[in-house]
Amino acid sequence: MRQAIQDLEASRIREVANAGLGRDDVLAFWFGESDEVTPDFIRQAAIDSLQQGETFYAHNLGLPELREAVAGYMSRLHPRIDAGRIAITSGGVSALMLAVQALVDAGDEVVAVTPVWPNLTAQPAIMGAKVHCVPLVPRQGEWTLDLDAVRAAVTSKTKLLIVNAPNNPTGWTLTRAEQEALLAHCRQTGTWILADEVYERLYYEPTPNGCAPSFLDISTAEDSLVVVYSFSKSFLMTGWRLGWLVLPPALVDALGKLIEFNTSCASVFTQRAGIVALARTDEVTPRVVAHLKQCRDTLVPLLAQVPGVKVAPARGGMYAFFRLEGFDDSLALAKRLVVEAGLGLAPGAAFGGEAEGWLRWCFASRDLGRLEEGVRRLRSWLDKESAK
């Protein structure tokens, strides 16, 4: 087996989740998904498609109807996007991997802004690239970008810059000025940007278009820019595995060939569900975002009141990322919280060394009482620890 594959780390989030297997008394906030099921009219669209016998292959780049629907949806949020720039994928994860496969050769230099969901640094490593991480800087629980550090790291030798904003796990979000600076710098160095913007609709600051700042707002179609989106978060469709890429026109045909050698195509019935989700997005996403903001505004103040906790409200995403003073091994801490407190959180170490000692709490819960109970369990556990 290739060394790059042997060197891949197993998911530390799943390692924590495995510690809670068979226990129905654990409040689980470790995975990045809502506990709300996909709306029934989206599910019904898939059922109807299956009942009509749509069980065959589709075009590599996706159903024309879905590509048009995605283009229309994106053009409501950003400057006009042509359907010819859209590639439908079997989930956001697949979209990211396809982009890396298309752009990165073994030995290439890749820069990633971290902490970040581990797939984003693992995928270029799988391709044999040299990955250099530029960490965000935490200040009083809020993470900020060291723009000068990123510009220093991205040189004419850098093939790809990977940025996830709104960020998983920190909730950090690029400002428009930071995006403009990064795009200008990468144009100068000839570096591609891979922007993971799957959380763009889960944004809690007021904006004219109801989403986080996007590289699409300031770029041209010919820029060396690939942007990744997913139905998972803002449409409550994590298990459906449906996403898309926005590409420069010159890359689209090659991406279609690459999809052929990965998954061939996204399933038709899943794409039919995506079409309905986009058509009725105003019935889903605004409600989801409003509820997630309520979840954030319930959890973060409660956490901030816990002695020794450093936390700041996330501007985007669905996570509270916080540090407990005196606990530096996040994996060991997360395992102990499962076993001793019945509280399931993700260890910061899963997202990079700079996040060691931090914990990620997914606050996407239908029941606000679960969040309140989770904090109560954390407080109770800390009280017992301090009494030892």
N, C-alpha and C positions, 0 to 999 in steps of 0.2 A: 504493500500500500504506500502511496505517496506520503512523504514525511509531513507535508502541509496538512494532510488529513489526519494523520496520527497526532499532530500537535493541537488539533481543535479541542477546546475545552467543552466538557459536557455542561449543560445548562445548570447553573447554580440555583436558578429559580425553581426548576423542577426538582433539584436536590432537596430544597426546603419543602416543596409540596409533597415529596415522597415521605417526608417525616410525619406528615399528617394523614397519610393514607389510612382509610378505615376508621377515621375519627370524624363523626358528624357533629362534634361539639366545637370544632375549630371554625372561627370566623376567617374565611379565606379572602385576602385582598392581594394575593401575590401575582396573579396573571393580569395582563393588560386588556381586559374586556369588561363590558357591562354585564350585569346579571339579568338584564332584560332581554327577552326573546325578540327575534326579528318581527316587525309588524306583520299582521296576518295577510294584508293585501300583497305584500312582497312574497310571502310564502306561497300564497295562492297562485301567483303568476308562475312560479316554478312547477307547482302541481299541474296547472293547466297545460303547460308546455310538455310535461311528461305524459299526460293523458292524451295529448295530440301526437305522441310518438316522436318527439324531437330528441332522439337519443343518438344522433349521428354526429360526425365531425362537422366543425364549422371552419370558416376561414381562419388562417393563422393569426391574423391581426384582429379578429373579432367580428361579430355580426355588424354589417354596415349600419343597421338601425341603432345598435348600441354605440358605435363610434360617433354617429351623428348626435345621439342623445348626450354623450359625454361632452362633445364639442359645444353643444348648446348650453349645457350646465356650466362648463368652464368659462364660456364667454359671458355669462351673467355675472361671474365673480371677477373676471380679469379681462384685459384687452382680448379681442376676438381670437379664438383658437380654431383653426381649420380641422375638420375631421380627419384629413389626410395626415395630420401629425399625431394621431392617437393610435396607440397599440393596446389592445385589451390583453390582460394577463391573468393567470390563475393565482390571484392574490398579490398583495403588495410585496410579499417576500420574494416571489418569483420575479416581479418587476425589477426589484433591486438587483437580484442576481443576474438577470438578463442584461441590465445596464452595465454591470461590472464585467460580464463576459464579453460584451461588445467593445468595451473601451480599454481593458487592462490586459497587458501581456506579463508573463513571468519576468520578474526583475524590475518592473516599472515602480516608480515612486508614487505613493498615494498618501494624502494627508486627510485625517479625519478629526473633526471637532468632537471631543469627548468630555464627560461621560456620555455614552450612547448605547442604545440597544445593541447587544453584542454581534448580531448578524452583520451590522454595517462595517465592522472592522474584520470580521471573520471572512466575509465574502471575497474581498481582494486578496486576503492571505491564501485562500483556497486556490486562487489563480496564480499564486507564486509571487505576488507583489510585495514590496517592502512598505509596510504601513507605519506612518509616523503620526502619533496622536498629539494634538494640541488641546490641552485641557481648558475648560471653562474655569473661572475663578469664583469660589464661593465667598460671599460677604454677607454675614448675618443671615445665613440660610438661603440667600438669593444668589443664583449663579449668573455670572456675567462673562462676556466675550473679551478676551485680550486680542483685539484686532491686530495690533502690531506683531504679536506672536504668530498669528496665522499668516500674515503677509511675509514674515521672515521665513516661515516654514515652506511656503508655496513659492517655488522658484521655476525657472525655465525647464528644470528637470522633472517637475511634478506633473504626472499625467492626469491625476484626478484629485479633486477636493470633494470630500463628502461632508454634507451638512444636513442635520436633522433639526428642523425648527417648524413649529413648536417641538420641543425636545422631550424625548423619552430617555431618561427618567426625570429630568430636572424641572420641566415646564418652561425653561428658558426659551425665548423667542427672539429671533433677529429683528432689529429695527430696520426701517427703510434705509437709513444712512449706512448701516453696516452692510446691508445687501448691496447697495450701490458701490461701496468700497471694495467688497470682495469680487463683484463682477468686473469692475474696472481692473483690479489687480490680475485676475485670471485671464482677462482679454490680453493684458500686457505680457504675461508669461506663457500664453498658449495652453493653459490648463483647463481641462473639462471640469464642470461642476455637476455633481450628482446631488440634487436637492430632494430629500425625503420630506414631503409636505403632507403626509397622510393625516396629520392632526390639524390641518389648516382651519377647518370649521369649528374645532373645539378651542375657541379663542374667546377670552372673557373681557377684553378691552373693546371699547366702542370703535367701530370702523365703518366707513360708508358701505362696504361690500359684505360685511358680516363675516369676515375671515381674517386670518393673520396675514401679514405682509408676505408676498410671494415673489420669487425671482421672475415669474412670468409677467409681473406688472412693470418691470424695468428692462426687460430683455427684448431682443429681436428673434425672429424664427430661426435665423442663421447662427445665433450664438452657440458656443460649445456648452450647451446646457441640456441636461436630462432631468425631468421632474417626475417624481413618483407619487401616485395617489392610490387610495384604496376605498372600497365600500365598507370596510370592517367597522370603523369606529363611529363615524357620524351617521351611518345608516343601520347600525346594530346588526351587522352581517359578518361577524368575525369568522364563523365556521363555513361560510360560503366560498371562500377563497376566490375573490374577484377583485381585480385592481386594474390600473392602467398607467401608461407612460405617456408623457408629452415630450415629443422628440423634434429635433431639427428635421426638416423634410428629407434631407440626404441620408438619414439613418433609418428611415422607416422600413424600406424594403429589406434591408439587411436584418433588421430586428425580426421581421416576419420569418425569415429563414431560420434565425436563431430559436424562435419560439417552436418551430417545427422540430428541432432537435432536443427540445426540453420537454414540452407538454403537448405539442401539436396545436392545441387550442384550448380555450376555456370551454367548459360544457355549455351546451346551448340553453338548457333549462335554467342554469345559473345566470346566464346573460339576459334571459327574458326577465328574470327577477330584477336584475340591475336596471333594465329599461323602465320598469314600473317604479322602482325606487327613485330614479332620477325625475320621472314625470310627477311624482308626488312628494318630492323632497321637502316642500314647505309644510307637509303634514308630519314629518319625522324630525329633521335635523334641528329646527329652531327649538322644538320641545326638548330634544335630547340635550342641546347646549344649555338651555335654561335650567334643566334639572341638574346637570353636572356642575354648573356654577353654584347652585344651591348646595350640592354635596361638598364642593370645595369650601364654601363659606361656612359650612357646618363643621367640617373636620379641622381645617387649619387653625382657627382660633382655639379650639379645644386642645390641639397638640401644643400650641404655643404656650398654653398655661401649664403644661407639664414641666416640672423642674428639670433642667438640664437639656431641654430640647431646643434645637435651632431649626427653624422652619420659616419659609416665606410663601405667600400665596403664589401658585403657578399662574402665569399669564395665559398659558395654553396647555392642552393635553388633559389627562385624566388622573394625574398623580400628585400626591404630596411627597416630597423628597426631603427627609429630615435626618438630623444627626442626634444621637443620644450621647451626652457627655460621659466619658469614662468607659465607653464600649468601642473598641477599635477593630474588632474582628466581626464584620457584619454577617458573615455566613454562620459563624457560631452563635451569634446573637439571634439571628432569625430562627435557627433551629431550636434554640432554647425557648423562644417566645411561642413556637408551635407547641412544644411539649409541655411547658410549664404554665403558659398563660392562655393557650387555645387561641392564639392570634397568629394569622398567616400573612407575613410580609415578605417582600423580595429583598435580598441582600444587595447593598450598593456595589459590592465587589463584582457582581454579575455584569456591571456596566463599565468596568475599567478600574485600574488601580487608584485613580484620583478620586473615585467614589467610595473607597474603602471606609468603613465606619458609618456609612449612611444607610438608610432604609427607604424603600419605595413602597408607598401605600396607594393602591388603586382605589380611588374614591367613587368609582362608577357603580353605585349601589342604588337599587330602587327604594330601599328602606333606609332612611336617615338614621333610624334607631340602631341599625347595625354599626354605623360609624361611631355613634356615641358609645355603644357598648364596647367597641374595640378600644377606644381611648380609655374607658373605665378599666378594662382588663390590663392595658399597658400600665396605667397608674398603679393598680393593685400589685402588679408584678414588681414594679420599681420600688414600691414601699417595702415589699418583702426583702428585696435585695439590699436596700439601705439598712434594714433592721438586722442583717446578718453580722 
